[in-house]
Amino acid sequence: MDLTFDDAEQAFRAEARRWLEANVPGPLPSGDTAEGFAAHLEWERRLFADRWAVVSWPEEYGGRGASLWEWLVFEEEYWRAGAPSRVNQNGIFLLAPTLFEFGTDEQKARFLPRIAAAVDLFCQGWSEPNAGSDLAGIQSRAVRDDAGGGWRLRGQKTWTTRGAFCNWLFGLFRSDPEAERHRGLTYFLVPLDADGVTVRPVGRLDGDDGFAEVFFEDVLVPDDLVLGEVHQGWRVAMATTSSERGLSLRSPGRFMATATRLVDLYRTRGADADPGLREAVVRAWMDADAYRLHTFGVVTRMLAGESLGAESSFMKLFWSELDVATHEAALGLLGREGELDAGGWMKGYQFSLAGPIYAGTNEIQRNVVAERVLGLPRG
Ligand SMILES: Cc1cc2nc3c(=O)[nH]c(=O)nc-3n(C[C@H](O)[C@H](O)[C@H](O)COP(=O)(O)OP(=O)(O)OC[C@H]3O[C@@H](n4cnc5c(N)ncnc54)[C@H](O)[C@@H]3O)c2cc1C
């Protein structure tokens, strides 16, 4: 494994850094509010206009054809520059890799440029009131409608992040109720302005409308909005899930930038910190660096043709626990001032607490690691 970047990658880093330093806006309102979402979209469209929105995608879809290494470099620079989190992340980092793998040529040509340009904004329709961890237990139905040339969707999704602000949803629906649970599911792309869709925002404790419930009453979805094979949605969804837990949703640049901010905070606030807190700061920085180096290993293996598979669960466990520990150390340094959200650490801490829940809870990831990575017997 080569831990150095070559001249071309260094030049790419310098170009990205120059652009980001000249263009990154000041702090934006939370992207989980209507006002903040609009402000983030404006930023994401500026990224797209200068071809920084999806650097690793082919040029025909709005990217730069950058390598995975260059993408990692871009992410490091993005977070280092303090750029806003991406409200379009579900489309770019979760759905798009799945479209590249399973989409028809027509679907790729239709959706990828519009996702890159932040025009088609996707939310994720997995969870239902009675199916979270047990995703294969979903009850929302897709019923064949031959006369309509497609499928009728019925049921309810919940915990749909930014569902109130998005215009599309990708989701799993049960298309064959007679089949074994994992076999009778189909993956659909659903326009949220279709007849029969109701989106109801769900307020969060922090005051943001970050979630929505989405109801489907006989929503007609044409055949060309099925992603992958009919009844094979589980396989397609697992590809999305691997992106969500593994490489693409949470790149190491994000955690390195937070850990660096923590070290800076320690330099200004840590003189009287107790040794336990000092150790927590050092540990957070070392773990962020370890995650970065581990990711280099993962990328090396992916470029050699290996797929990430169940190892993405191991990565998800690591980054979500790292994020909580980093924010806890910062709040320890800030003491009572942390309550005032100094430096945004409190808001960041609250969000970090969701990390062990979203993208599949950490208990479930531990089960996956035990059974599929370590080969232990099923519990
Ligand atoms: C910030 C955030 C954003 C989210 N965004 C989305 C989104 O955009 N789209 C979407 O579809 N969903 C979203 N979710 C929902 C998320 O996917 C679910 O919350 C998660 O899968 C857990 O499901 P649940 O809440 O129904 O809990 P449950 O599945 O009911 O689990 C409750 C508890 O039991 C534990 N548990 C359950 N089964 C087992 C088992 N077999 N072994 C050990 N422990 C077990 C769990 O780990 C958990 O601690 C989001 C959640 C959060 C917090």
The ligand as an SDF file (V2000), in Angstrom:
LIG
                    3D

 53 58  0  0  0  0  0  0  0  0999 V2000
  -30.8000   10.6360   12.3840 C   0  0  0  0  0  0  0  0  0  0  0  0
  -31.5570    9.5020   11.7700 C   0  0  0  0  0  0  0  0  0  0  0  0
  -31.8410    9.5420   10.4140 C   0  0  0  0  0  0  0  0  0  0  0  0
  -32.5540    8.5040    9.8240 C   0  0  0  0  0  0  0  0  0  0  0  0
  -32.8770    8.6190    8.4990 N   0  0  0  0  0  0  0  0  0  0  0  0
  -33.5840    7.6420    7.9040 C   0  0  0  0  0  0  0  0  0  0  0  0
  -33.9550    7.7620    6.5350 C   0  0  0  0  0  0  0  0  0  0  0  0
  -33.6440    8.7500    5.8680 O   0  0  0  0  0  0  0  0  0  0  0  0
  -34.6760    6.7850    5.9750 N   0  0  0  0  0  0  0  0  0  0  0  0
  -35.0510    5.6710    6.6650 C   0  0  0  0  0  0  0  0  0  0  0  0
  -35.6660    4.7910    6.0730 O   0  0  0  0  0  0  0  0  0  0  0  0
  -34.7450    5.5260    7.9880 N   0  0  0  0  0  0  0  0  0  0  0  0
  -34.0280    6.5000    8.6180 C   0  0  0  0  0  0  0  0  0  0  0  0
  -33.6980    6.3880    9.9530 N   0  0  0  0  0  0  0  0  0  0  0  0
  -34.2400    5.2750   10.7340 C   0  0  0  0  0  0  0  0  0  0  0  0
  -33.2030    4.2220   11.1030 C   0  0  0  0  0  0  0  0  0  0  0  0
  -32.8230    3.4970    9.9650 O   0  0  0  0  0  0  0  0  0  0  0  0
  -33.8060    3.3310   12.1800 C   0  0  0  0  0  0  0  0  0  0  0  0
  -34.0250    4.1330   13.3240 O   0  0  0  0  0  0  0  0  0  0  0  0
  -32.9080    2.1680   12.5490 C   0  0  0  0  0  0  0  0  0  0  0  0
  -32.7870    1.2620   11.4840 O   0  0  0  0  0  0  0  0  0  0  0  0
  -33.4270    1.3990   13.7840 C   0  0  0  0  0  0  0  0  0  0  0  0
  -34.7680    1.0520   13.6110 O   0  0  0  0  0  0  0  0  0  0  0  0
  -35.8730    1.4030   14.7250 P   0  0  0  0  0  0  0  0  0  0  0  0
  -35.7300    2.8540   15.0560 O   0  0  0  0  0  0  0  0  0  0  0  0
  -37.1790    0.9020   14.2450 O   0  0  0  0  0  0  0  0  0  0  0  0
  -35.4090    0.5950   16.0300 O   0  0  0  0  0  0  0  0  0  0  0  0
  -35.6430   -0.9550   16.3130 P   0  0  0  0  0  0  0  0  0  0  0  0
  -35.3200   -1.7480   15.0950 O   0  0  0  0  0  0  0  0  0  0  0  0
  -37.0010   -1.1260   16.9030 O   0  0  0  0  0  0  0  0  0  0  0  0
  -34.5400   -1.2390   17.4080 O   0  0  0  0  0  0  0  0  0  0  0  0
  -34.6840   -0.8100   18.7740 C   0  0  0  0  0  0  0  0  0  0  0  0
  -33.4590   -1.2800   19.5380 C   0  0  0  0  0  0  0  0  0  0  0  0
  -33.3610   -2.7290   19.5120 O   0  0  0  0  0  0  0  0  0  0  0  0
  -32.1090   -3.1370   18.9940 C   0  0  0  0  0  0  0  0  0  0  0  0
  -32.2700   -4.3410   18.1770 N   0  0  0  0  0  0  0  0  0  0  0  0
  -33.2250   -4.5760   17.2480 C   0  0  0  0  0  0  0  0  0  0  0  0
  -33.0500   -5.7860   16.6860 N   0  0  0  0  0  0  0  0  0  0  0  0
  -31.9380   -6.3310   17.2520 C   0  0  0  0  0  0  0  0  0  0  0  0
  -31.2100   -7.5560   17.0730 C   0  0  0  0  0  0  0  0  0  0  0  0
  -31.5990   -8.4710   16.1900 N   0  0  0  0  0  0  0  0  0  0  0  0
  -30.0830   -7.7750   17.8360 N   0  0  0  0  0  0  0  0  0  0  0  0
  -29.6810   -6.8410   18.7230 C   0  0  0  0  0  0  0  0  0  0  0  0
  -30.3250   -5.6450   18.9370 N   0  0  0  0  0  0  0  0  0  0  0  0
  -31.4370   -5.4000   18.2100 C   0  0  0  0  0  0  0  0  0  0  0  0
  -31.6440   -1.9760   18.1400 C   0  0  0  0  0  0  0  0  0  0  0  0
  -30.2290   -1.9700   17.9860 O   0  0  0  0  0  0  0  0  0  0  0  0
  -32.1480   -0.7630   18.9210 C   0  0  0  0  0  0  0  0  0  0  0  0
  -31.2520   -0.4600   19.9620 O   0  0  0  0  0  0  0  0  0  0  0  0
  -32.9800    7.3990   10.5840 C   0  0  0  0  0  0  0  0  0  0  0  0
  -32.6690    7.3540   11.9570 C   0  0  0  0  0  0  0  0  0  0  0  0
  -31.9840    8.3770   12.5430 C   0  0  0  0  0  0  0  0  0  0  0  0
  -31.6800    8.3220   14.0190 C   0  0  0  0  0  0  0  0  0  0  0  0
  1  2  1  0
  2  3  1  0
  2 52  2  0
  3  4  2  0
  4  5  1  0
  4 50  1  0
  5  6  2  0
  6  7  1  0
  6 13  1  0
  7  8  2  0
  7  9  1  0
  9 10  1  0
 10 11  2  0
 10 12  1  0
 12 13  2  0
 13 14  1  0
 14 15  1  0
 14 50  1  0
 15 16  1  0
 16 17  1  0
 16 18  1  0
 18 19  1  0
 18 20  1  0
 20 21  1  0
 20 22  1  0
 22 23  1  0
 23 24  1  0
 24 25  2  0
 24 26  1  0
 24 27  1  0
 27 28  1  0
 28 29  2  0
 28 30  1  0
 28 31  1  0
 31 32  1  0
 32 33  1  0
 33 34  1  0
 33 48  1  0
 34 35  1  0
 35 36  1  0
 35 46  1  0
 36 37  1  0
 36 45  1  0
 37 38  2  0
 38 39  1  0
 39 40  1  0
 39 45  2  0
 40 41  1  0
 40 42  2  0
 42 43  1  0
 43 44  2  0
 44 45  1  0
 46 47  1  0
 46 48  1  0
 48 49  1  0
 50 51  2  0
 51 52  1  0
 52 53  1  0
M  END
$$$$
